[in-house]
Amino acid sequence: MRIILLALIMLGCNTLLNAQQLPFMALFRENWNLLNPAAPSDDYIQFENYNSIGTHFRKQWVQLEEAPTTALLNGQFVLDDYNILTGGHLVHDQTGKLSFTGLYGNFAYRLAFNSRKRQYLYLGLNLGILQYRANLADILFDQPEVLQLANEQVYRLDAGFGAFYQLEDQFYVGLSIPQSLGIDQRFQENPTDFELERVAHAYFVLGGFLDAEALGRLEPTLWLRFVPGAPFTYDLNVRSHFSENFWLGVGGGLSRTLRIETGFRLGESLGWYDGQLKTGVSVGIPMGTYGNAFGMSGEVHVGFSW
């Protein structure tokens, strides 16, 4: 969708496209609250670490010039005595001449259903401000009759809502509507203007943990995504936790990309008995017709929880 959008801008066309518009991350478990403002962190679900911070970087289609890149700084803090989850994230996404930077604050309230088990329902929201930039002056047209474009930037408010259910460290399910406010912005009023329209998304996630002996502790996850006017998409991932310190995973979906991931957790081995350092790496191998032209995608995550 991003490459098609960029090509249409360069051609000076006024065309409406409907597709997923928010950044995709293969290591989404490390950034749950980016998908759903009500979701607790993976560190809290598995290890009851109340606080977590992390940084994340994704490079998509490494062989394609000006391909999408996403950088993220994220943090979440559980105020256990008050049943409150709070935190926020700073995200920057760049695709060719278009980019946006967003700063969000997250808030969620936790409802307990069983005093003897960690059986919770979280209800959450996030509020943020987005800066959109279009460096259109860098685009050169062969046709002399096409007017030169100018660099543009706009600021817009954004919000997201979500609900997330957790049963111990065994099962979870979530529903969220990120980008709820939507955006309809015309950057320039002339024959070569560009209109940016962003719509609300709907996300559904379902996952859990299964003991599989030799394969370790399996964590299958299904992520469904719906955008009005665009095809329904899904991703299915399975992560095997061979120990508390190491995992290996594989996944894919309608994007026809095979994703392989691995990660490590270090704590007691470094003398940290109340915290964990986590690193994760994912590689996406395109299996479709144009895979060789676009190339692979990669992600890296580094975080700390306590």
N, C-alpha and C positions, 0 to 999 in steps of 0.2 A: 504493500500500500504506500509506504514512504517513497520508494523509488518512482512509482507511477506518479505520485503527487509532485515530486520534484521535477520530473520530466514535463508535466503539464504546465508548471510555472515557467519553465524555460522556454516553452513554446508560446507563452503569452495567452493561454486559453483560460476562459471562465467556465470551469467545470466543477460540479459537485461530486465528491467521492464519499462513499460510506464504507468505513472499515474500522478495525480496532485502532485507536489513536493513542492509547496510553503505552508507556514502555513495557516491553515484555522482559521477564527475567526467568531464566531456567532455575536459578537457585532461589525461588520465591519463598521457600520455607525459612530462609534467613532474613526475610523482610515481610513477614506476615501482615504487619499493619499498613504496608503500602497497598496491598490488595483489599484489606478490610480493616477499618479503624477500630473495630471491636476485638480483633484477634490478639491474643497474648503471644509473646515471642516463643519461638521453638525452644529457647533455653528455659523458659518458665514451664512449658508443657512437659518437657522431658525431665528436667533436673530441679525444678522449683527455684531457679535463679531469678530473683525478683528484678534485677536491673541488667540491662544489656545495651551496648553501644556497638556500632559497626560501620564499616565503609564498604562500598560495593562499586564495581566497575564492569560494564559490558561493552564489548565491541562486536557489532554485527556485520557479517559479510566482509571479511578482511581483505578480499581481493577487489572490492568495489570502492572507487574513489568517492570521498565524502559520504561514506556509509554511516548509518546511525551509530551513535555512541551515547551511553548513559552512565552518569556518575551519581552516587547516592551516599549521603551521610544520614544515619538513622539511630534513634535512641528510644528506649521504652523503659518505664519504671512502674513497678507495682507497689501501690500503697496498701499493703495487706490488711492493716487494721481498719481501713476505710473502704475496702472493696473497690478501689479505684485504680485504673490503669491510665497513665499519662505519658507523654513524650512528644516526639515530632520527627520530621525528616526534612532534609534539604536535597532536592533532586535537580539535576541539569541534564537536558536531553538535546542532542544536536543531530540534525539530518541535513546535510548539504548547507544551503543558505538559510534554513529555518532552524530555530532553536527556542527552547523555553527553559526557564528556571523557576522552581516553585519552592516556597517555604511553608510548611504545614505544622500545625499543632494538633495532637490527637488526645481524645478523652473518651474513656469507656467506664461503665459501671458494671460491677460483677454481682450477679444474683446467685446465691448458693441454694441448692436443692436438697443436699444431704450432708449433715454435719460430720458423718463418718467417712465420706468420700469427697474427692475433689470433683464434684459434679456441678458445673457452673454454666450459666448463660450470661454472656457479655453483650451489652448494647453500647454502641459507640458512634462517634462522629469525628470528623476532622474538618478544620477550617484552614484555608491558606490563601496566599496571594501568588499569582502567576505573572511572570513577565515573558511575553512573546516577542521574539525578534525575527525580522525578515531582512536579511542582507541582500536585497534585490538589486542594489546598485552594482553588485559584482557580476550580474548577468549581462552578457553582451549578445545582441540580436544581429543577425545577418541582414534582416530587412530594415532599410533606412526609415520606413514609414512607422515602425514600432517605436513608441516613445520610451525613453530611458526611465527605468524604475528607480525609486529612491529607497534608502534604508528606512525601515519602520520598526517601531516597538510600541507595545500596548501593555497595560496592566489590567488584570481581571481578578476578581475574587472567585474562589472555588470552594466546594464542600463535598463531603462524602459521608455516607451512612452505612452501618452494618450491624449484623448480629452474628454471634459465634457461640457454639455449644461445645463444651469439653467434658469428657468423662475420664477422670484420672489421666494417666498417660497411655490410654488405650484407644480412644476414639474422639474425633472432632468433626464438626460440620459447620460451614459458614455461608452466609449470604450477604452481599454488599452491593452498593450502588455508588461507585466512585464517579467523580466528575459530574455530580448531580445537577449543578447549576447550568452547565452547558455554556457555550460561547458562540456568538455569531458576529464576526468582526471583518469589516472591509478595510483593507490597509490603504487603498489608494483609489481616488475617484478619477479615473481616466480610462481610455480604451484598453489599457493593459493592467487593469486593477486585479487584485488578488483577494479573494474572500476566504476567510478561515472559519469553518463551522465545526465545532466540537460538541458531541452529544453525550448524554449519560450512558454509562455502561452498566451491565449487570454481571456479577461474578458469583459462582457457586463452587465451593470446595468441599470435598469429602475425603477423609483419610482416617488412618488408624494404625495400630501396631499389632503384629502377629509374631509369635515365637516360632521359628522354623529351624531350630537346632543348628545343623551345619551351616545354613545360610545366614545365621545370626537372627537379629530381630528385624523383620521386614516392616516397612512403612509404605504401603501403597497409597497414592493420592490421585484423585480425579479433580481436574480444574476445568469448569465449564465457563465459557464467555459468550455474552450476547450483546450485540450492538445493533440498534435499530437500522434497518436498511442494509445490513451486511450479513454474510453467511455466519451461521452458528459454528463456533469452534470449540475444540476441547483438547486437553493434554492429559495423558496418563503417565504417571511416574512411579517407580518403585525404588526405594532406597533401602539398602541392607546395612544395618548397624551391627558390624561384627563384634564391636565392643563399645564401651562408652567413649573410646578415644578415636575410632575410625569408622567411616562409612563409605560405601560405594553404591552408585545408583545409575539407573538408565531410564530414559523416557522418550516420548514422542507424541505426535498427534497429527492433526490435519495439515500442519505446515510441512509435512514430509521431511522432518529433520530428526535425525537420531542424536539424542543428547546423552552424553556420558559425564558423570560427575563423581568427585571424590572429595573427602574432607577429613580433617583431623581436629581433635580437641585435646588440649594440653592443660593440665592443672596441677595435680599432685606431683607429677614428675618434675615440675619446675618449682616445687615448693609452695604452690598456691593452693591452699586447702579450702578456701572460700570463693574461688573464682576459676574461670576457664577461659583460655585463649582458643578461638576457633578460626580455622581457615578452610575455605572451600574453593574448588575450581570446577568449572563446567566447560565442555567443548561440544558445540553443535555441528554435526556433519550433515549437510543438505543431501537428501536422497532424490530430489525431484529433477526435472528436466534441465533447469538452469543452475543446478548446484555448482558445476565447475566454473561457471562465469562469476558467481557471487562469492564463492569460497565459504570457509567455516566461520562460526561465531564462537566467541569465548567470553567467559565471566570469571571474576575472582572476587572473593569476599574475605574480609578479615574483621573479626569482632571479638569482644570481650564481655563476659557476663559474670555477675557475682550476686 
